[in-house]
Amino acid sequence: MSTNGNEKRVKVLILGSGPAGLSAALYAARAELAPVVLTGIQIGGQAALTHVIENYPGFPTGVGGAELGELFQKQAENFGAKVEFDMAHEVDLSQHPFKVTTDGGEYKADTLILSTGANPTHLEVPGEVELTGRGVSYCATCDGWFFKDKKVVIVGGGDSAVEEGLFITRYASSVTLIHRRDELRASPVLQKRAKEHPKMNFIWDTVITEVVGSSKVESLKLKNLKTGAESTFETDGLFIFIGHVPNTQMFRGQLEMSDLGYVIVNDKMETSVQGVFAAGEIADPHFRQVVTSAGMGAAAAIQATRFLEASTIPFGNPA
């Protein structure tokens, strides 16, 4: 990394420090590209907020989300990656090297790997934040196993809510789907499967107004939108699937994106701008798993390495 005043020039700049970003850092560091990772708000990304991750290979008894993030970081740093506790708030992809303005200064990057992730949409009700990881979850694949023989509630009405609800039926004793309307938005095939499943139940025209519990979820306060009637529903877990919002605001108008705001990449993690790559949940509306994000990050770094090898722009020249 070369420095000119408050401006820093790097070969590989990675935005985001979740599994995708730190895996990209590891691969770029091993290629001796001295990558710099800007952590953003949360080192380790959304995965770091997960109490236990049991489906990441190599940890037969599971691993804490924060611990896994620390291990990712140490491994990348061991090979020369630099992790900066800094946040980007403006990106200019119209010229090369790319300009990234952060809280701490300005970077000029020969390549960019975008791994800023996506955030699940929250209900924004009392108790939700406090009980996240203690019965409130946004990932059935991650946490469904913890609810063996327990009562679970799903919130949402789209494909993801119904798919995740059906997934949890393999563990839970009952799955109750609560939806604010009187019909689902999910595909007819999924609706049929859910309505015919013996463990699936439905509460229509209803919203959750509060998640109740001390050390774990104990019950939900409900309100019927048509009658105004309020009630309490006992449950062991609450899974919220009302959408995800990719963290792509900085790149709008500069990169090709889907209707839902995800960055569009090809099978080499290349975006619509040469030298800019994207990995993890910023470009993945489907899987949203630690292992798939890590794989995408590795692929992005390998392709960034190839881009730099083929580039005729010498590293370190003034912009």
NUTOR-226164 format. One record per residue (C-alpha): residue in three letters; x, y, z. Coordinates in pm, 1 decimal. Example, Ala and Ser with C-alpha at 12.3 -4.5 7.8 and 13.67 -1.06 7.14 Angstrom:
BEGIN
<lodren lolo="ala" X="1230.0" Y="-450.0" Z="780.0"/>
<lodren lolo="ser" X="1367.0" Y="-106.0" Z="714.0"/>
//
This chain:
BEGIN
<lodren lolo="met" X="0.0" Y="0.0" Z="0.0"/>
<lodren lolo="ser" X="139.7" Y="337.8" Z="-99.2"/>
<lodren lolo="thr" X="36.1" Y="658.5" Z="76.2"/>
<lodren lolo="asn" X="13.4" Y="1011.4" Z="-60.0"/>
<lodren lolo="gly" X="-103.2" Y="1246.7" Z="216.2"/>
<lodren lolo="asn" X="-439.0" Y="1117.1" Z="328.9"/>
<lodren lolo="glu" X="-482.5" Y="915.4" Z="9.1"/>
<lodren lolo="lys" X="-385.2" Y="546.9" Z="9.0"/>
<lodren lolo="arg" X="-322.0" Y="343.7" Z="-307.6"/>
<lodren lolo="val" X="-387.7" Y="-31.4" Z="-291.0"/>
<lodren lolo="lys" X="-401.1" Y="-319.1" Z="-535.4"/>
<lodren lolo="val" X="-703.2" Y="-488.4" Z="-378.8"/>
<lodren lolo="leu" X="-952.4" Y="-305.6" Z="-160.0"/>
<lodren lolo="ile" X="-1224.7" Y="-516.0" Z="3.0"/>
<lodren lolo="leu" X="-1538.5" Y="-353.0" Z="139.7"/>
<lodren lolo="gly" X="-1690.5" Y="-564.8" Z="414.5"/>
<lodren lolo="ser" X="-1547.0" Y="-811.0" Z="664.4"/>
<lodren lolo="gly" X="-1792.9" Y="-1098.7" Z="664.5"/>
<lodren lolo="pro" X="-1709.5" Y="-1448.5" Z="538.5"/>
<lodren lolo="ala" X="-1695.2" Y="-1328.3" Z="176.5"/>
<lodren lolo="gly" X="-1468.4" Y="-1032.1" Z="246.7"/>
<lodren lolo="leu" X="-1227.8" Y="-1213.8" Z="477.2"/>
<lodren lolo="ser" X="-1205.9" Y="-1516.1" Z="245.4"/>
<lodren lolo="ala" X="-1126.2" Y="-1278.5" Z="-40.2"/>
<lodren lolo="ala" X="-861.4" Y="-1118.0" Z="181.1"/>
<lodren lolo="leu" X="-702.8" Y="-1456.5" Z="252.0"/>
<lodren lolo="tyr" X="-676.1" Y="-1546.9" Z="-115.7"/>
<lodren lolo="ala" X="-555.4" Y="-1201.4" Z="-221.7"/>
<lodren lolo="ala" X="-298.3" Y="-1199.7" Z="59.6"/>
<lodren lolo="arg" X="-166.0" Y="-1540.5" Z="-41.6"/>
<lodren lolo="ala" X="-123.4" Y="-1396.6" Z="-392.5"/>
<lodren lolo="glu" X="96.0" Y="-1127.0" Z="-227.5"/>
<lodren lolo="leu" X="-137.3" Y="-845.0" Z="-326.8"/>
<lodren lolo="ala" X="-142.3" Y="-684.1" Z="21.4"/>
<lodren lolo="pro" X="-520.9" Y="-648.2" Z="32.1"/>
<lodren lolo="val" X="-687.2" Y="-397.4" Z="262.4"/>
<lodren lolo="val" X="-1022.6" Y="-484.4" Z="422.0"/>
<lodren lolo="leu" X="-1252.8" Y="-207.9" Z="541.6"/>
<lodren lolo="thr" X="-1456.7" Y="-369.9" Z="817.1"/>
<lodren lolo="gly" X="-1770.4" Y="-158.0" Z="807.4"/>
<lodren lolo="ile" X="-1990.0" Y="-161.6" Z="1118.6"/>
<lodren lolo="gln" X="-1950.5" Y="-527.5" Z="1216.3"/>
<lodren lolo="ile" X="-1630.3" Y="-732.0" Z="1190.3"/>
<lodren lolo="gly" X="-1735.7" Y="-1075.5" Z="1073.8"/>
<lodren lolo="gly" X="-2057.0" Y="-948.5" Z="914.0"/>
<lodren lolo="gln" X="-2401.0" Y="-1090.9" Z="993.6"/>
<lodren lolo="ala" X="-2244.7" Y="-1430.7" Z="1069.0"/>
<lodren lolo="ala" X="-2075.7" Y="-1281.9" Z="1375.0"/>
<lodren lolo="leu" X="-2419.9" Y="-1222.2" Z="1527.3"/>
<lodren lolo="thr" X="-2507.7" Y="-1592.6" Z="1510.9"/>
<lodren lolo="his" X="-2467.3" Y="-1762.4" Z="1847.5"/>
<lodren lolo="val" X="-2351.2" Y="-2099.8" Z="1709.8"/>
<lodren lolo="ile" X="-2277.5" Y="-2198.1" Z="1349.7"/>
<lodren lolo="glu" X="-2307.2" Y="-2573.5" Z="1308.8"/>
<lodren lolo="asn" X="-2300.6" Y="-2610.2" Z="931.5"/>
<lodren lolo="tyr" X="-1959.9" Y="-2463.6" Z="845.8"/>
<lodren lolo="pro" X="-1722.4" Y="-2747.3" Z="746.8"/>
<lodren lolo="gly" X="-1437.8" Y="-2830.0" Z="982.3"/>
<lodren lolo="phe" X="-1618.2" Y="-2763.0" Z="1310.9"/>
<lodren lolo="pro" X="-1792.6" Y="-3088.6" Z="1405.2"/>
<lodren lolo="thr" X="-1932.9" Y="-2947.1" Z="1729.2"/>
<lodren lolo="gly" X="-2009.8" Y="-2602.3" Z="1588.8"/>
<lodren lolo="val" X="-1838.4" Y="-2267.2" Z="1630.9"/>
<lodren lolo="gly" X="-1951.9" Y="-1928.8" Z="1759.6"/>
<lodren lolo="gly" X="-2020.9" Y="-1678.5" Z="1485.6"/>
<lodren lolo="ala" X="-1793.5" Y="-1414.5" Z="1639.9"/>
<lodren lolo="glu" X="-1518.9" Y="-1672.9" Z="1696.3"/>
<lodren lolo="leu" X="-1535.5" Y="-1788.6" Z="1334.4"/>
<lodren lolo="gly" X="-1503.4" Y="-1427.4" Z="1219.6"/>
<lodren lolo="glu" X="-1194.9" Y="-1382.1" Z="1437.6"/>
<lodren lolo="leu" X="-1040.2" Y="-1698.2" Z="1293.1"/>
<lodren lolo="phe" X="-1108.3" Y="-1577.9" Z="938.3"/>
<lodren lolo="gln" X="-946.5" Y="-1244.9" Z="1022.3"/>
<lodren lolo="lys" X="-634.6" Y="-1393.9" Z="1186.3"/>
<lodren lolo="gln" X="-578.1" Y="-1630.4" Z="895.9"/>
<lodren lolo="ala" X="-600.0" Y="-1349.2" Z="640.5"/>
<lodren lolo="glu" X="-373.1" Y="-1125.7" Z="848.4"/>
<lodren lolo="asn" X="-116.6" Y="-1406.3" Z="885.9"/>
<lodren lolo="phe" X="-64.9" Y="-1389.8" Z="509.6"/>
<lodren lolo="gly" X="-40.0" Y="-1010.3" Z="495.4"/>
<lodren lolo="ala" X="-393.0" Y="-876.7" Z="470.3"/>
<lodren lolo="lys" X="-455.1" Y="-550.8" Z="653.6"/>
<lodren lolo="val" X="-789.4" Y="-510.2" Z="831.2"/>
<lodren lolo="glu" X="-889.8" Y="-149.4" Z="890.8"/>
<lodren lolo="phe" X="-1173.0" Y="-59.3" Z="1127.7"/>
<lodren lolo="asp" X="-1312.6" Y="193.1" Z="883.7"/>
<lodren lolo="met" X="-1627.3" Y="241.6" Z="678.2"/>
<lodren lolo="ala" X="-1665.8" Y="347.3" Z="316.7"/>
<lodren lolo="his" X="-1939.1" Y="600.3" Z="249.1"/>
<lodren lolo="glu" X="-1873.1" Y="698.2" Z="-113.1"/>
<lodren lolo="val" X="-1739.9" Y="504.7" Z="-412.3"/>
<lodren lolo="asp" X="-1651.3" Y="639.3" Z="-758.4"/>
<lodren lolo="leu" X="-1631.1" Y="364.9" Z="-1020.5"/>
<lodren lolo="ser" X="-1621.7" Y="602.7" Z="-1318.2"/>
<lodren lolo="gln" X="-1243.0" Y="611.9" Z="-1339.0"/>
<lodren lolo="his" X="-946.3" Y="386.7" Z="-1269.4"/>
<lodren lolo="pro" X="-806.2" Y="351.1" Z="-1010.7"/>
<lodren lolo="phe" X="-1137.1" Y="344.9" Z="-825.0"/>
<lodren lolo="lys" X="-1187.0" Y="609.9" Z="-558.8"/>
<lodren lolo="val" X="-1328.9" Y="512.9" Z="-220.5"/>
<lodren lolo="thr" X="-1394.0" Y="774.8" Z="47.0"/>
<lodren lolo="thr" X="-1408.2" Y="649.9" Z="404.9"/>
<lodren lolo="asp" X="-1444.8" Y="788.0" Z="753.7"/>
<lodren lolo="gly" X="-1066.4" Y="777.5" Z="780.6"/>
<lodren lolo="gly" X="-960.5" Y="917.5" Z="445.1"/>
<lodren lolo="glu" X="-948.8" Y="818.4" Z="80.5"/>
<lodren lolo="tyr" X="-834.9" Y="509.0" Z="-108.3"/>
<lodren lolo="lys" X="-742.7" Y="459.5" Z="-471.4"/>
<lodren lolo="ala" X="-784.8" Y="91.9" Z="-562.0"/>
<lodren lolo="asp" X="-671.3" Y="-101.8" Z="-868.5"/>
<lodren lolo="thr" X="-941.7" Y="-359.7" Z="-794.4"/>
<lodren lolo="leu" X="-1242.3" Y="-360.3" Z="-566.1"/>
<lodren lolo="ile" X="-1413.2" Y="-657.3" Z="-405.9"/>
<lodren lolo="leu" X="-1755.6" Y="-563.3" Z="-274.3"/>
<lodren lolo="ser" X="-1878.9" Y="-779.4" Z="12.3"/>
<lodren lolo="thr" X="-2098.5" Y="-541.0" Z="207.0"/>
<lodren lolo="gly" X="-2365.2" Y="-807.1" Z="261.0"/>
<lodren lolo="ala" X="-2737.7" Y="-776.0" Z="315.7"/>
<lodren lolo="asn" X="-2946.8" Y="-716.7" Z="623.0"/>
<lodren lolo="pro" X="-3267.6" Y="-903.6" Z="704.6"/>
<lodren lolo="thr" X="-3571.1" Y="-680.6" Z="727.2"/>
<lodren lolo="his" X="-3677.7" Y="-651.6" Z="1091.3"/>
<lodren lolo="leu" X="-4023.0" Y="-635.4" Z="1241.9"/>
<lodren lolo="glu" X="-3912.1" Y="-336.3" Z="1452.3"/>
<lodren lolo="val" X="-4108.9" Y="-448.2" Z="1759.0"/>
<lodren lolo="pro" X="-4010.0" Y="-451.8" Z="2128.7"/>
<lodren lolo="gly" X="-3806.8" Y="-755.8" Z="2231.6"/>
<lodren lolo="glu" X="-3691.4" Y="-845.2" Z="1879.4"/>
<lodren lolo="val" X="-3338.1" Y="-710.8" Z="1908.1"/>
<lodren lolo="glu" X="-3291.1" Y="-818.9" Z="2270.3"/>
<lodren lolo="leu" X="-3391.2" Y="-1179.3" Z="2193.6"/>
<lodren lolo="thr" X="-3208.6" Y="-1218.2" Z="1862.1"/>
<lodren lolo="gly" X="-2997.8" Y="-1532.2" Z="1898.3"/>
<lodren lolo="arg" X="-3213.1" Y="-1636.9" Z="2194.4"/>
<lodren lolo="gly" X="-3508.4" Y="-1763.0" Z="1998.9"/>
<lodren lolo="val" X="-3539.1" Y="-1488.3" Z="1736.6"/>
<lodren lolo="ser" X="-3369.6" Y="-1587.3" Z="1410.7"/>
<lodren lolo="tyr" X="-3355.9" Y="-1482.9" Z="1046.5"/>
<lodren lolo="cys" X="-3211.6" Y="-1809.1" Z="911.3"/>
<lodren lolo="ala" X="-3384.3" Y="-2146.3" Z="935.9"/>
<lodren lolo="thr" X="-3094.3" Y="-2332.5" Z="775.4"/>
<lodren lolo="cys" X="-2862.8" Y="-2188.2" Z="1040.7"/>
<lodren lolo="asp" X="-3078.8" Y="-2229.9" Z="1348.6"/>
<lodren lolo="gly" X="-3360.0" Y="-2474.6" Z="1275.3"/>
<lodren lolo="trp" X="-3179.5" Y="-2766.1" Z="1442.9"/>
<lodren lolo="phe" X="-3192.5" Y="-2587.3" Z="1780.4"/>
<lodren lolo="phe" X="-3572.7" Y="-2617.6" Z="1780.7"/>
<lodren lolo="lys" X="-3608.9" Y="-2994.0" Z="1784.2"/>
<lodren lolo="asp" X="-3951.0" Y="-3086.4" Z="1922.6"/>
<lodren lolo="lys" X="-4031.9" Y="-2721.4" Z="1997.3"/>
<lodren lolo="lys" X="-4304.1" Y="-2481.4" Z="1887.1"/>
<lodren lolo="val" X="-4192.2" Y="-2230.5" Z="1625.9"/>
<lodren lolo="val" X="-4350.1" Y="-1927.4" Z="1460.4"/>
<lodren lolo="ile" X="-4267.5" Y="-1803.5" Z="1110.8"/>
<lodren lolo="val" X="-4348.2" Y="-1449.0" Z="1000.6"/>
<lodren lolo="gly" X="-4390.6" Y="-1372.0" Z="631.1"/>
<lodren lolo="gly" X="-4591.4" Y="-1472.2" Z="329.4"/>
<lodren lolo="gly" X="-4349.1" Y="-1506.9" Z="41.0"/>
<lodren lolo="asp" X="-4153.1" Y="-1799.8" Z="-99.9"/>
<lodren lolo="ser" X="-3870.0" Y="-1769.9" Z="152.6"/>
<lodren lolo="ala" X="-4105.7" Y="-1772.1" Z="452.4"/>
<lodren lolo="val" X="-4289.3" Y="-2082.2" Z="332.5"/>
<lodren lolo="glu" X="-3972.0" Y="-2262.0" Z="221.4"/>
<lodren lolo="glu" X="-3803.3" Y="-2195.5" Z="554.6"/>
<lodren lolo="gly" X="-4118.2" Y="-2297.3" Z="741.5"/>
<lodren lolo="leu" X="-4130.2" Y="-2627.1" Z="557.9"/>
<lodren lolo="phe" X="-3760.5" Y="-2676.6" Z="630.7"/>
<lodren lolo="ile" X="-3813.5" Y="-2627.1" Z="1004.5"/>
<lodren lolo="thr" X="-4089.8" Y="-2890.0" Z="1013.3"/>
<lodren lolo="arg" X="-3817.6" Y="-3154.4" Z="1004.5"/>
<lodren lolo="tyr" X="-3715.6" Y="-3039.3" Z="1353.4"/>
<lodren lolo="ala" X="-4000.5" Y="-2854.9" Z="1526.2"/>
<lodren lolo="ser" X="-4310.1" Y="-3014.2" Z="1673.7"/>
<lodren lolo="ser" X="-4525.7" Y="-2743.9" Z="1514.5"/>
<lodren lolo="val" X="-4471.6" Y="-2447.6" Z="1282.0"/>
<lodren lolo="thr" X="-4723.9" Y="-2163.4" Z="1284.4"/>
<lodren lolo="leu" X="-4699.2" Y="-1911.8" Z="1002.7"/>
<lodren lolo="ile" X="-4829.9" Y="-1565.1" Z="1088.6"/>
<lodren lolo="his" X="-4913.0" Y="-1334.8" Z="798.8"/>
<lodren lolo="arg" X="-5054.1" Y="-985.0" Z="792.4"/>
<lodren lolo="arg" X="-5282.5" Y="-1068.8" Z="499.0"/>
<lodren lolo="asp" X="-5539.4" Y="-1342.9" Z="442.5"/>
<lodren lolo="glu" X="-5343.5" Y="-1518.2" Z="169.2"/>
<lodren lolo="leu" X="-4979.9" Y="-1597.4" Z="93.0"/>
<lodren lolo="arg" X="-4767.8" Y="-1445.8" Z="-182.1"/>
<lodren lolo="ala" X="-4567.1" Y="-1768.5" Z="-217.5"/>
<lodren lolo="ser" X="-4590.8" Y="-1981.0" Z="-530.3"/>
<lodren lolo="pro" X="-4894.5" Y="-2210.8" Z="-559.4"/>
<lodren lolo="val" X="-4675.2" Y="-2522.9" Z="-532.1"/>
<lodren lolo="leu" X="-4522.6" Y="-2405.6" Z="-203.4"/>
<lodren lolo="gln" X="-4859.6" Y="-2298.0" Z="-68.0"/>
<lodren lolo="lys" X="-5006.1" Y="-2640.0" Z="-142.5"/>
<lodren lolo="arg" X="-4718.1" Y="-2818.6" Z="29.2"/>
<lodren lolo="ala" X="-4744.5" Y="-2596.5" Z="335.3"/>
<lodren lolo="lys" X="-5122.1" Y="-2622.3" Z="372.1"/>
<lodren lolo="glu" X="-5110.3" Y="-2999.8" Z="337.8"/>
<lodren lolo="his" X="-4825.9" Y="-3044.7" Z="587.7"/>
<lodren lolo="pro" X="-4950.4" Y="-3185.0" Z="920.8"/>
<lodren lolo="lys" X="-4714.4" Y="-2968.4" Z="1126.7"/>
<lodren lolo="met" X="-4798.8" Y="-2637.5" Z="954.9"/>
<lodren lolo="asn" X="-5061.4" Y="-2400.1" Z="1096.7"/>
<lodren lolo="phe" X="-5163.2" Y="-2048.7" Z="990.4"/>
<lodren lolo="ile" X="-5275.3" Y="-1729.9" Z="1160.1"/>
<lodren lolo="trp" X="-5409.3" Y="-1475.4" Z="909.2"/>
<lodren lolo="asp" X="-5456.6" Y="-1096.6" Z="912.1"/>
<lodren lolo="thr" X="-5227.7" Y="-1069.6" Z="1213.0"/>
<lodren lolo="val" X="-4910.2" Y="-887.6" Z="1313.2"/>
<lodren lolo="ile" X="-4669.5" Y="-934.5" Z="1602.6"/>
<lodren lolo="thr" X="-4655.6" Y="-633.5" Z="1832.3"/>
<lodren lolo="glu" X="-4401.7" Y="-762.3" Z="2085.0"/>
<lodren lolo="val" X="-4161.1" Y="-1050.2" Z="2145.3"/>
<lodren lolo="val" X="-4180.0" Y="-1153.5" Z="2510.6"/>
<lodren lolo="gly" X="-3912.9" Y="-1332.3" Z="2713.4"/>
<lodren lolo="ser" X="-3632.9" Y="-1279.4" Z="2961.4"/>
<lodren lolo="ser" X="-3339.4" Y="-1499.7" Z="2860.2"/>
<lodren lolo="lys" X="-3522.6" Y="-1658.8" Z="2566.0"/>
<lodren lolo="val" X="-3839.5" Y="-1623.1" Z="2360.8"/>
<lodren lolo="glu" X="-4144.1" Y="-1728.3" Z="2561.2"/>
<lodren lolo="ser" X="-4441.4" Y="-1577.8" Z="2377.9"/>
<lodren lolo="leu" X="-4559.0" Y="-1323.2" Z="2122.9"/>
<lodren lolo="lys" X="-4815.0" Y="-1048.1" Z="2151.3"/>
<lodren lolo="leu" X="-5042.6" Y="-1049.5" Z="1846.5"/>
<lodren lolo="lys" X="-5294.5" Y="-810.5" Z="1695.6"/>
<lodren lolo="asn" X="-5559.1" Y="-898.5" Z="1437.7"/>
<lodren lolo="leu" X="-5560.4" Y="-623.5" Z="1176.6"/>
<lodren lolo="lys" X="-5925.6" Y="-674.3" Z="1084.3"/>
<lodren lolo="thr" X="-6083.9" Y="-700.2" Z="1429.2"/>
<lodren lolo="gly" X="-5823.7" Y="-521.6" Z="1641.3"/>
<lodren lolo="ala" X="-5831.2" Y="-815.1" Z="1885.5"/>
<lodren lolo="glu" X="-5509.7" Y="-867.9" Z="2082.3"/>
<lodren lolo="ser" X="-5381.1" Y="-1201.4" Z="2208.6"/>
<lodren lolo="thr" X="-5076.3" Y="-1383.8" Z="2340.1"/>
<lodren lolo="phe" X="-4923.1" Y="-1681.1" Z="2159.8"/>
<lodren lolo="glu" X="-4675.0" Y="-1907.7" Z="2338.7"/>
<lodren lolo="thr" X="-4377.7" Y="-2021.5" Z="2131.8"/>
<lodren lolo="asp" X="-4015.2" Y="-2129.3" Z="2167.7"/>
<lodren lolo="gly" X="-3886.4" Y="-1956.7" Z="1858.4"/>
<lodren lolo="leu" X="-3958.4" Y="-1680.2" Z="1607.7"/>
<lodren lolo="phe" X="-3820.0" Y="-1689.5" Z="1254.1"/>
<lodren lolo="ile" X="-3860.7" Y="-1366.1" Z="1058.3"/>
<lodren lolo="phe" X="-3867.2" Y="-1384.1" Z="677.0"/>
<lodren lolo="ile" X="-4007.5" Y="-1057.6" Z="549.8"/>
<lodren lolo="gly" X="-3720.7" Y="-981.5" Z="313.8"/>
<lodren lolo="his" X="-3354.3" Y="-889.3" Z="291.1"/>
<lodren lolo="val" X="-3206.7" Y="-555.5" Z="192.1"/>
<lodren lolo="pro" X="-2866.1" Y="-575.7" Z="19.0"/>
<lodren lolo="asn" X="-2621.6" Y="-305.8" Z="125.4"/>
<lodren lolo="thr" X="-2576.1" Y="-166.7" Z="-223.8"/>
<lodren lolo="gln" X="-2680.3" Y="197.0" Z="-183.5"/>
<lodren lolo="met" X="-2329.0" Y="326.3" Z="-258.6"/>
<lodren lolo="phe" X="-2315.4" Y="145.2" Z="-590.7"/>
<lodren lolo="arg" X="-2654.8" Y="236.6" Z="-734.9"/>
<lodren lolo="gly" X="-2627.5" Y="396.7" Z="-1075.8"/>
<lodren lolo="gln" X="-2271.9" Y="263.6" Z="-1112.2"/>
<lodren lolo="leu" X="-2322.5" Y="-114.4" Z="-1126.9"/>
<lodren lolo="glu" X="-2583.6" Y="-334.4" Z="-1289.3"/>
<lodren lolo="met" X="-2828.2" Y="-456.5" Z="-1025.5"/>
<lodren lolo="ser" X="-3136.2" Y="-674.4" Z="-1004.2"/>
<lodren lolo="asp" X="-3483.5" Y="-537.4" Z="-936.9"/>
<lodren lolo="leu" X="-3430.8" Y="-627.9" Z="-570.3"/>
<lodren lolo="gly" X="-3106.5" Y="-429.5" Z="-552.2"/>
<lodren lolo="tyr" X="-2855.2" Y="-715.1" Z="-557.6"/>
<lodren lolo="val" X="-2534.8" Y="-663.3" Z="-756.8"/>
<lodren lolo="ile" X="-2539.5" Y="-881.0" Z="-1067.3"/>
<lodren lolo="val" X="-2227.6" Y="-1094.6" Z="-1115.2"/>
<lodren lolo="asn" X="-2126.2" Y="-1365.6" Z="-1359.7"/>
<lodren lolo="asp" X="-1977.4" Y="-1700.6" Z="-1261.8"/>
<lodren lolo="lys" X="-1640.2" Y="-1530.1" Z="-1206.9"/>
<lodren lolo="met" X="-1786.2" Y="-1279.6" Z="-958.0"/>
<lodren lolo="glu" X="-1730.8" Y="-1002.0" Z="-1213.9"/>
<lodren lolo="thr" X="-1968.5" Y="-705.4" Z="-1202.7"/>
<lodren lolo="ser" X="-2062.9" Y="-478.3" Z="-1492.7"/>
<lodren lolo="val" X="-1748.1" Y="-268.8" Z="-1428.8"/>
<lodren lolo="gln" X="-1411.4" Y="-424.3" Z="-1512.1"/>
<lodren lolo="gly" X="-1193.8" Y="-461.6" Z="-1204.5"/>
<lodren lolo="val" X="-1490.0" Y="-458.2" Z="-966.4"/>
<lodren lolo="phe" X="-1600.7" Y="-789.8" Z="-815.7"/>
<lodren lolo="ala" X="-1879.1" Y="-875.3" Z="-573.9"/>
<lodren lolo="ala" X="-1920.2" Y="-1167.9" Z="-335.7"/>
<lodren lolo="gly" X="-2149.4" Y="-1288.0" Z="-60.8"/>
<lodren lolo="glu" X="-2497.6" Y="-1168.3" Z="18.9"/>
<lodren lolo="ile" X="-2458.9" Y="-842.7" Z="-174.9"/>
<lodren lolo="ala" X="-2483.3" Y="-1064.8" Z="-484.7"/>
<lodren lolo="asp" X="-2661.6" Y="-1370.5" Z="-345.7"/>
<lodren lolo="pro" X="-3037.4" Y="-1353.2" Z="-281.5"/>
<lodren lolo="his" X="-3070.4" Y="-1733.2" Z="-280.3"/>
<lodren lolo="phe" X="-2837.3" Y="-1920.5" Z="-43.4"/>
<lodren lolo="arg" X="-2710.4" Y="-1671.9" Z="216.4"/>
<lodren lolo="gln" X="-2483.9" Y="-1924.2" Z="390.5"/>
<lodren lolo="val" X="-2141.1" Y="-1871.2" Z="543.6"/>
<lodren lolo="val" X="-1989.3" Y="-2143.0" Z="326.7"/>
<lodren lolo="thr" X="-2132.8" Y="-2010.2" Z="-0.9"/>
<lodren lolo="ser" X="-2028.9" Y="-1654.3" Z="82.7"/>
<lodren lolo="ala" X="-1676.6" Y="-1772.0" Z="163.4"/>
<lodren lolo="gly" X="-1659.9" Y="-1954.9" Z="-169.1"/>
<lodren lolo="met" X="-1774.2" Y="-1648.0" Z="-357.7"/>
<lodren lolo="gly" X="-1511.4" Y="-1439.3" Z="-178.9"/>
<lodren lolo="ala" X="-1236.3" Y="-1681.2" Z="-275.0"/>
<lodren lolo="ala" X="-1352.6" Y="-1678.0" Z="-637.7"/>
<lodren lolo="ala" X="-1362.6" Y="-1297.3" Z="-643.3"/>
<lodren lolo="ala" X="-1005.0" Y="-1273.7" Z="-513.5"/>
<lodren lolo="ile" X="-877.0" Y="-1530.1" Z="-764.2"/>
<lodren lolo="gln" X="-1038.3" Y="-1335.5" Z="-1046.9"/>
<lodren lolo="ala" X="-907.5" Y="-1003.0" Z="-912.3"/>
<lodren lolo="thr" X="-559.4" Y="-1155.0" Z="-912.6"/>
<lodren lolo="arg" X="-599.0" Y="-1257.7" Z="-1276.3"/>
<lodren lolo="phe" X="-731.0" Y="-912.4" Z="-1364.3"/>
<lodren lolo="leu" X="-423.3" Y="-747.6" Z="-1213.0"/>
<lodren lolo="glu" X="-189.2" Y="-991.7" Z="-1385.5"/>
<lodren lolo="ala" X="-345.5" Y="-906.1" Z="-1722.0"/>
<lodren lolo="ser" X="-367.9" Y="-531.8" Z="-1654.7"/>
<lodren lolo="thr" X="-140.5" Y="-289.1" Z="-1839.2"/>
<lodren lolo="ile" X="-184.0" Y="-28.2" Z="-1566.6"/>
<lodren lolo="pro" X="127.1" Y="-29.9" Z="-1344.6"/>
<lodren lolo="phe" X="50.6" Y="-33.0" Z="-974.0"/>
<lodren lolo="gly" X="140.2" Y="283.8" Z="-784.9"/>
<lodren lolo="asn" X="115.6" Y="534.1" Z="-1069.7"/>
<lodren lolo="pro" X="-53.7" Y="858.3" Z="-969.9"/>
<lodren lolo="ala" X="-422.6" Y="874.6" Z="-1053.3"/>
//
